[in-house]
């Protein structure tokens, strides 16, 4: 099972042809506002970012999504009225896979403002679906605020979407350094379990 996970880094290219070889495509963060209706892959939204927890625009986008949505436990209370909808899946269900349980034991979920949605949640969802090859795109963990880009990215303009905070230069550097180390550790861990993890950003 080959799965792509799309982040919001400036390297991200939203071209369906680039992802045709993947069985599933997991999208994160502000990609909920992009249109994937004509993609041939099964597109799944990973919903785990507390910064948007109180944004009405974001909640409206989630509840009107046509693709399957995986909702982290810390956000579940915001969607009580739609918890029974077929496309909503809970992270509690992910641990039925032994490798997913091993993964969480090794890398406990970070459910706060410093979470990395791709690493802390996206990879877990991919393992739930039985991924043996996980490829990251748009996950620029060395990205800095002083690198301008007109493409979607992690750090800027999130308050326009109702986010609770924006990264500063200092916090973005800390986040990037932590993410690079976490990715390296996760890659090594999964390699010993016959799962390939690469960052194609």
Steps between C-alpha positions, in 0.01 A plus 500: 500500500655827384375818668590866446463758777475864392610782728487873431867578439607727212630199306150351467372455144128428474502309173296182492737338251779502759299278734337253262721213617374528860214294636393776737585866554476652848459877510551727801449849636386769256472252211140451616424807286639342183289300253588132464167385355650387168793308649502127431662410833309474823566836667476512879519809721697473824345741749718563805603866519388670820582842363181486294284352773277803542493621140147486358638511145715196569221304671269574207764370257539180702130425530440561130799292385425226250805290586551284805618694805712369786437708810739513795351439842582849627274651232213253526291720730482766229315264266252326729216571261672315215686223685262242354568597139651214305811686389609591854747256648653525845867454582393248764428260214852529360659296774340177380809452282792362700756715319292812569491412869877445500543834325294690759685332785831609346379847394218613733241724336565872541159659540586864557591811303846361417373185331627416154185376327690301236736325741285473812178397324539452125747214524279327755203517260719362219603206720134437582438443129791256480755725331832343411625806310428849639613807305479855634453801273492866599655416835779756507630448849791737435266781396550842659277805517753708309467283188227670293261289295163550335411134556308359798728452796492431869594822668337808347144631468336239719325762713303599191341156529422548867809331640582557865863597437773558241853371532775748575843469339635342818214253544512402132869413532437291812205326332707425190792358696272280709315381189819403317622296797160335546481410130845338513405294805168395347667400173749277684226347716278416202792362297544223758134411444522487119331836445678752280467867599641771272470877480477612138458868586 
